[in-house]
Amino acid sequence: MPDSQMSEQPLLEVNNLYTHFDTPRGVAHAVDGVSFTLDRGKTLGIVGESGSGKSVLSRTIIDILAKDGSVLHDGEIIFEGRDLRSLPEKEMREIRGREIAMVFQDPMSSLNPVKKIGKQITEVLVKRLGMNKNAANLRAAELIDSVGIPDAEQQLTRFPMHLSGGMRQRVAIAIAMACEPKLLIADEPTTALDVTIQAQILDLLREQQRKRNMSVMLITHNLGIVSGYTDDVAVMYAGKIAERCSTDELIAHPRMPYTEALMNSAPQLSDPPHTRLQAIPGLPPNLLNVPDGCRFHARCPYVQDDCKTDLPGLTSDDNPDHTFACWHPLQNKAVGGGVQ
């Protein structure tokens, strides 16, 4: 395919993707018919409560779930015109880490605790890019410096346990950037960090993205993070996309009651000290036994009879780029105090 045509296509296109887990207690519908696109150089936020399917979605895309027959897949994952689900494992290994990289919530899950930082970076450069040892050492120092870690050469000789959580996450980002990926998947990259360090890590991701014209899929439960760092957003609930549009549109005009609930549960800068957060009543449904109708109906303050029996698909009204799965969407107006 000519480069001009390739550049006009989304970098990533997910079509009707399913990831179900066959367990002794039944089949868990973790990702259940999800579709979205991600354009080149853009950031897509995937937001939802824990258990909504966000992390399973990311792991499905890069194909790191178990291959023991317990994971059931269907649908397409089109990356640069190739369906990743149809590729042999050898080709997928070449894409994973080189063209698609991932930063996890806990950097210690991806860093080797008994290897020095420098060794972990140079291994990637030698194995993936074919660099010689001297070139890899120089490049490792450049990468460490580029993610804001001072005294790069000294830091390369340290073990992960000697670094703070924020510094370890910077190292994980440096490793992810080593092969100049076209897509970075960041799965809750700031959850374990304090607020100040969270902002630094998110600013770093945005800086790396702009420098490389890289696409980013930012997975989080925090709509406040989404509002400040993404171009578009997909709200997930119980394995499905509940709402999808530009970030500005979502913050200004949420249509799905679940989105409204997420927004109202987020802390506001204007809140006085010790303000109690407004929790969403109830719990997400059991994915082993998903309810009939809208999956949010048991927690929805606007529920009506048809919500309990009929499953809504994604639709739109006056804005075709703003889709939502709700029989009785919110009126087109801002909700509460918004997200700051």
C-alpha atoms as one frame of an Amber mdcrd trajectory, in Angstrom:
protein
   0.000   0.000   0.000   1.434   3.460  -0.899   2.654   5.567   2.040   0.133
   8.319   1.208  -2.765   5.894   1.524  -1.302   4.350   4.690  -0.990   7.765
   6.342  -4.674   8.463   5.694  -5.751   5.298   7.484  -5.992   5.016  11.277
  -2.858   3.565  12.809  -4.997   1.157  14.833  -8.486  -0.100  14.040 -10.246
  -2.509  16.393 -13.367  -4.142  14.970 -15.912  -6.074  17.032 -13.264  -7.474
  19.358 -14.131 -10.166  21.893 -11.933 -11.574  24.651 -13.672 -14.106  26.862
 -12.153 -16.279  29.577 -13.295 -19.869  29.968 -13.211 -20.494  33.724 -14.471
 -23.337  35.935 -17.374 -21.070  36.959 -18.329 -20.098  33.406 -17.283 -17.736
  30.623 -16.232 -14.202  31.646 -17.083 -11.586  29.004 -14.107  -9.288  29.649
 -14.090  -7.570  26.246 -17.409  -7.924  24.479 -17.715  -6.518  20.975 -15.419
  -3.475  21.226 -14.673  -1.271  18.197 -12.641   1.937  17.900  -9.919   3.638
  15.852  -6.769   5.522  16.826  -5.233   7.998  14.388  -1.529   8.613  13.931
  -0.017  11.017  16.418  -3.172  11.123  18.569  -3.933  10.041  22.117  -6.997
   7.927  22.876  -8.100   7.594  26.479  -9.756   4.346  27.574 -11.529   5.098
  30.838 -13.679   3.101  33.230 -13.792   1.537  36.666 -11.650  -1.429  37.631
 -13.055  -4.547  36.004 -14.460  -2.739  32.979 -12.153  -4.586  30.558  -9.580
  -1.848  29.892  -6.441  -3.811  30.741  -7.680  -6.998  29.067  -8.267  -4.920
  25.936  -4.674  -3.642  25.969  -3.237  -7.100  26.532  -5.376  -8.494  23.735
  -3.995  -5.898  21.319  -0.370  -6.823  22.044  -1.201 -10.530  22.406   0.228
 -11.264  25.847  -2.696 -13.205  27.309  -2.443 -16.916  28.045  -2.418 -19.272
  25.069  -3.570 -22.366  26.939  -7.054 -22.488  25.437  -8.680 -20.611  28.314
  -8.831 -17.328  26.366 -11.404 -17.057  23.586 -10.958 -14.369  20.909 -12.870
 -12.989  17.956 -12.774  -9.801  15.889 -10.037  -7.807  14.159  -7.070  -5.749
  15.356  -5.803  -3.865  12.295  -2.440  -2.183  12.818  -0.940  -0.421   9.799
  -3.137  -2.485   7.507  -2.249  -5.850   9.113  -4.641  -7.929  11.191  -2.524
  -8.724  14.243  -4.720 -11.664  15.175  -3.837 -13.444  11.928  -0.055 -13.050
  12.246   2.259 -15.917  13.240   3.768 -15.579  16.712   7.222 -14.820  15.250
   5.888 -11.772  13.379   3.883 -10.655  16.393   7.027 -10.766  18.544   8.729
  -8.429  16.073   5.857  -5.943  16.322   5.539  -6.206  20.105   8.101  -3.918
  21.692   9.357  -2.525  18.401   6.272  -1.055  16.717   3.889  -1.320  19.681
   5.280  -0.746  23.168   3.592  -0.886  26.542   4.092   0.800  29.900   2.448
  -1.013  32.803   0.931   0.269  36.036   3.702  -1.267  38.133   7.108  -0.771
  36.489   8.554  -3.600  38.580   6.346  -6.002  36.624   8.368  -5.191  33.488
  11.787  -4.450  35.024  14.140  -7.257  36.069  15.032  -6.627  39.743  18.418
  -8.399  39.477  19.675  -6.632  36.335  21.159  -3.166  36.228  19.116  -0.496
  34.440  21.732  -0.068  31.714  21.793  -3.774  30.934  18.027  -3.896  30.560
  18.044  -1.027  28.052  21.054  -2.195  26.045  19.592  -5.702  25.710  16.600
  -4.211  23.914  18.814  -2.138  21.608  21.116  -5.032  20.730  18.401  -7.666
  20.215  15.777  -5.495  18.538  17.866  -2.986  16.569  21.116  -4.911  16.090
  23.295  -2.254  17.727  26.792  -3.103  18.860  27.566  -2.858  22.561  29.268
   0.568  22.457  26.481   2.164  20.404  23.877   0.601  22.691  25.577   1.999
  25.799  25.627   5.499  24.320  22.007   5.243  23.228  20.950   3.930  26.663
  22.443   7.025  28.306  20.611   9.240  25.786  17.312   7.498  26.534  17.739
   7.842  30.298  18.544  11.527  29.860  15.548  12.025  27.544  13.102  10.877
  30.234  14.414  13.360  32.775  16.638  11.150  34.940  19.738  13.085  36.047
  23.270  11.650  36.036  22.357   9.210  33.286  25.623   7.260  33.213  25.537
   6.707  36.962  21.870   5.663  36.919  22.611   2.997  34.314  24.716   1.151
  36.898  21.903   0.974  39.464  19.315  -1.731  40.088  15.550  -0.962  39.918
  15.185  -1.417  43.686  17.447   1.592  44.235  15.075   3.939  42.376  11.863
   5.611  43.504   8.533   4.597  41.958   8.527   7.654  39.706  12.103   7.015
  38.555  11.306   3.358  37.841   8.375   4.450  35.702  10.684   6.809  33.795
  13.038   3.890  33.148  10.116   1.800  31.882   9.195   4.635  29.507  12.812
   4.871  28.318  12.804   1.151  27.511   9.473   1.496  25.721  10.901   4.372
  23.633  14.100   2.485  22.741  12.782   1.142  19.439  10.859   4.288  18.462
   7.405   2.622  18.544   4.516   3.917  16.478   2.023   3.097  19.246   2.499
   3.274  23.000  -0.072   1.638  25.279   0.120   3.119  28.780  -1.935   1.041
  31.230  -2.651   3.079  34.380   0.943   4.431  34.303   0.457   6.800  37.256
  -1.861   4.940  39.619   0.794   4.056  42.217   2.370   7.550  42.229   1.608
  10.705  44.193  -0.171  13.553  42.427   2.939  15.622  41.677   4.802  12.657
  40.177   1.670  11.657  38.237   1.676  15.002  36.448   5.392  14.684  35.671
   4.956  11.226  34.144   1.973  12.333  32.058   3.874  15.402  30.849   6.777
  13.119  29.947   4.517  10.818  27.924   3.076  13.811  26.071   6.582  15.155
  25.370   7.721  11.776  24.010   4.603  11.536  21.861   5.058  14.954  20.291
   8.768  14.375  19.698   8.089  11.121  17.834   4.595  11.767  16.377   3.632
   8.600  18.226   0.096   7.418  18.916  -0.809   6.730  22.546  -3.543   4.643
  24.106  -3.861   5.888  27.690  -5.779   3.552  29.983  -7.042   4.987  33.260
  -9.926   5.034  35.725  -9.417   8.793  36.200 -11.425  11.116  33.962  -9.355
  14.039  35.223  -6.280  12.521  33.584  -8.211  11.893  30.385  -9.436  15.486
  30.208  -5.941  16.921  30.286  -3.953  14.500  28.162  -6.068  12.920  25.415
  -7.632  13.894  22.085 -10.416  11.319  22.115 -11.912   9.039  24.726 -13.765
   5.743  24.890 -15.652   4.999  28.112 -15.777   1.275  28.914 -18.265  -0.460
  31.174 -18.589  -4.213  31.744 -16.615  -5.137  28.645 -18.342  -2.747  26.242
 -17.827   0.766  24.910 -20.445   2.947  26.604 -19.512   6.258  24.973 -16.984
   7.458  22.388 -16.121  10.969  21.136 -13.534  13.726  21.361 -12.380  14.473
  24.891 -13.624  18.068  24.775 -17.055  16.895  23.611 -17.279  14.264  26.334
 -16.396  16.688  29.116 -18.828  19.321  27.817 -21.724  17.054  26.812 -21.722
  13.525  28.285 -24.685  11.507  27.040 -24.290   8.222  28.920 -25.372   8.197
  32.607 -22.300   6.111  33.465 -20.055   8.865  32.091 -21.947  11.389  34.188
 -21.400   9.216  37.253 -17.653   8.970  36.552 -17.446  12.736  36.173 -19.369
  13.407  39.372 -17.150  10.988  41.312 -13.952  12.782  40.270 -12.447  15.305
  42.709 -12.727  18.963  41.741 -10.107  21.671  42.271 -12.854  23.859  43.724
 -13.790  21.299  46.383 -12.989  22.400  49.966 -10.517  20.241  51.924 -11.770
  16.841  53.107 -14.707  16.863  50.683 -16.157  13.362  50.444 -16.156  12.004
  46.903 -19.477  11.028  45.337 -19.161   7.289  44.778 -21.149   5.463  42.112
 -23.761   3.351  43.937 -23.535  -0.425  43.674 -20.932  -2.560  41.923 -20.171
  -3.380  38.295 -21.903  -6.545  37.072 -20.370  -9.986  37.343 -18.866 -10.665
  33.911 -19.570 -14.369  34.380 -23.272 -13.568  34.418 -23.921 -10.293  32.631
 -27.428  -8.892  33.091 -30.031  -8.511  30.379 -30.512  -5.068  28.924 -28.150
  -2.185  29.545 -25.313  -3.407  31.736 -25.448  -0.214  33.796 -29.182  -0.344
  34.511 -28.901  -1.659  38.089 -26.839   1.414  39.058 -28.455   4.017  36.816
 -30.541   6.786  38.435 -32.519   7.226  35.191 -33.366   3.567  34.565 -36.628
   2.726  32.772 -38.264  -0.593  31.961 -36.726  -1.035  28.512 -33.240  -0.513
  29.991 -33.687  -3.754  31.946 -34.550  -5.937  28.952 -32.993  -4.540  25.768
 -29.252  -4.057  25.219 -28.576  -0.683  23.553 -26.006  -0.459  20.778 -23.820
   2.530  20.044 -25.776   5.304  18.345 -25.589   9.075  17.843 -27.948  11.968
  17.278 -26.922  15.488  16.240 -23.161  14.747  16.324 -22.249  11.612  14.327
 -18.771  11.582  15.909 -20.264  11.265  19.400 -21.625   7.764  19.950 -23.206
   6.339  23.093 -25.026   3.181  24.183 -28.128   4.378  26.000 -31.879   4.219
  25.381 -32.461   7.446  27.313 -29.330   9.609  26.930 -28.704  12.706  28.958
 -29.732  15.951  27.372 -26.979  17.732  25.483 -25.667  19.824  28.363 -22.753
  19.893  30.756 -22.951  17.776  33.900 -22.217  18.844  37.456 -19.006  20.799
  37.864 -17.276  19.022  34.996 -13.805  17.537  35.292 -10.904  19.818  36.117
